[in-house]
């Protein structure tokens, strides 16, 4: 399964500021808060850049793993079933 998150769907200011978007690193899913979080080098802070619950999505890590791919337009999350 793939989930594509475009830059314009991210929280402000990352949705409109390309320079700040490029300064995000260590991006990952926080399963407890159902968010996509990252470290913003612009302010050197841990920030929430996307809320899955706004779109009615609940991400669960019990039975799957994910790969996160980023480019200038946003993020692609590829979810794969865990091998049991």
PEMO-V319464 format. One record per residue. N is the residue number from 1. RES is the residue in three letters. SS is DSSP state (alpha for helix, beta for strand, coil for the rest). PSI is psi in radians with two decimals (NA if undefined). D_LAST is the distance of its C-alpha to the last C-alpha in Angstrom with 1 decimal. Layout:
((N | RES | SS | PSI | D_LAST) (N | RES | SS | PSI | D_LAST))
This chain:
((1 | UNK | coil | 2.53 | 18.2) (2 | UNK | beta | 2.41 | 21.0) (3 | UNK | beta | 2.12 | 23.3) (4 | UNK | beta | 2.19 | 26.6) (5 | UNK | beta | 1.94 | 28.8) (6 | UNK | beta | 2.69 | 32.3) (7 | UNK | alpha | -0.64 | 34.6) (8 | UNK | alpha | -0.25 | 36.9) (9 | UNK | alpha | -0.15 | 34.3) (10 | UNK | coil | 2.89 | 33.8) (11 | UNK | coil | 2.73 | 35.9) (12 | UNK | coil | 2.42 | 39.4) (13 | UNK | coil | -0.02 | 40.5) (14 | UNK | coil | -0.37 | 37.6) (15 | UNK | coil | -0.43 | 38.0) (16 | UNK | coil | -0.33 | 41.6) (17 | UNK | coil | 1.76 | 42.0) (18 | UNK | alpha | -0.63 | 40.6) (19 | UNK | alpha | -0.74 | 41.6) (20 | UNK | alpha | -0.63 | 39.7) (21 | UNK | alpha | -0.71 | 36.6) (22 | UNK | alpha | -0.28 | 36.7) (23 | UNK | coil | 0.10 | 36.9) (24 | UNK | beta | 2.42 | 33.4) (25 | UNK | beta | 2.96 | 30.8) (26 | UNK | beta | 0.81 | 27.6) (27 | UNK | beta | 2.37 | 26.5) (28 | UNK | beta | 2.87 | 23.3) (29 | UNK | beta | 2.30 | 21.9) (30 | UNK | beta | 1.88 | 22.9) (31 | UNK | coil | -0.53 | 20.7) (32 | UNK | coil | -0.73 | 23.3) (33 | UNK | coil | -0.08 | 26.1) (34 | UNK | coil | 0.89 | 24.4) (35 | UNK | beta | 2.87 | 26.3) (36 | UNK | beta | 2.05 | 26.2) (37 | UNK | beta | 2.78 | 28.0) (38 | UNK | beta | 2.94 | 29.6) (39 | UNK | beta | 2.21 | 32.4) (40 | UNK | beta | 1.87 | 35.6) (41 | UNK | coil | -0.40 | 37.7) (42 | UNK | coil | -0.75 | 40.8) (43 | UNK | coil | 0.01 | 41.0) (44 | UNK | coil | 0.91 | 38.5) (45 | UNK | beta | 2.66 | 36.7) (46 | UNK | beta | 2.14 | 33.2) (47 | UNK | beta | 2.74 | 33.3) (48 | UNK | beta | 2.18 | 31.6) (49 | UNK | beta | -0.20 | 31.9) (50 | UNK | beta | 2.40 | 30.1) (51 | UNK | beta | 1.97 | 29.4) (52 | UNK | alpha | -0.57 | 26.7) (53 | UNK | alpha | -0.42 | 28.3) (54 | UNK | alpha | -0.44 | 31.4) (55 | UNK | alpha | 0.17 | 29.7) (56 | UNK | coil | 0.45 | 27.9) (57 | UNK | coil | 2.29 | 24.4) (58 | UNK | coil | 2.05 | 21.9) (59 | UNK | coil | 2.33 | 19.1) (60 | UNK | coil | 2.35 | 16.1) (61 | UNK | coil | 0.20 | 13.6) (62 | UNK | coil | -0.61 | 11.2) (63 | UNK | coil | 0.16 | 8.9) (64 | UNK | beta | 2.91 | 10.3) (65 | UNK | beta | 2.95 | 12.1) (66 | UNK | beta | 2.72 | 15.5) (67 | UNK | beta | 2.42 | 18.2) (68 | UNK | beta | 2.18 | 21.8) (69 | UNK | beta | 2.31 | 24.7) (70 | UNK | beta | 2.64 | 28.3) (71 | UNK | beta | -2.96 | 31.6) (72 | UNK | coil | -0.35 | 35.1) (73 | UNK | coil | -0.23 | 34.3) (74 | UNK | beta | -2.48 | 31.4) (75 | UNK | beta | 2.60 | 27.6) (76 | UNK | beta | 2.15 | 24.8) (77 | UNK | beta | 2.08 | 21.4) (78 | UNK | beta | 2.04 | 18.6) (79 | UNK | beta | 2.26 | 15.5) (80 | UNK | beta | 2.45 | 12.2) (81 | UNK | beta | 2.51 | 8.9) (82 | UNK | coil | 2.53 | 6.2) (83 | UNK | coil | 2.18 | 3.8) (84 | UNK | coil | NA | 0.0))
